[in-house]
Amino acid sequence: MEFVQPIREKKQIDSMKKILKATNLRDHCLFILGINSGLRISDLLKLNIHDVMDDRGRVRDRISIRETKTGKSKDFPVGDTARKAIMEYLSTRTYTLNDPLFLSRKGRQALKRQQAYKIINDAARAVGIKENIGTHTLRKTFGYHAYQSGVSLAVLQKLFNHSAPSVTLSYIGITQDELDEVYLNLNL
């Protein structure tokens, strides 16, 4: 498996959103939920409609799952951007609450990891991203932008269940150059 990078430029994220929304609302929703939840792709693709919608057809306030990799419970609120993407996507299809959220075009089964990779990679290439991009890019993008917006490293370490702050820094793509910038720009 290749080491992938987060998408660092918000303009590129916005461009990917536009491309995906114009192409396929399912793919747009996958991207939006991925970069706004920090879930692993295995957990995103495992979501069913009942995980995000209540029996009255409203998007849930929170998503509660058991992570595939760790077996741990994860519970987080659904933000406005993700809520809107879910509503837009589900308004275009018929479903039961037990259906996969991200439905494959091949029958009534969940989208596969390989197809999710192709969707994300194709959109990234279309906006000129040359770095290695993969399904894990969504989770790393979430962490990178959370960190850039002021979320503490300790909180991200806990959120990602990492063993050390250095693991989290590396994971979200914070480079030595970015760390050096602190020293060069502080000048107290």
Beta strands, then each sheet from edge to edge (+ up, - down):
strand 1: 62-66
strand 2: 73-77
sheet 1: 1+ 2-
end
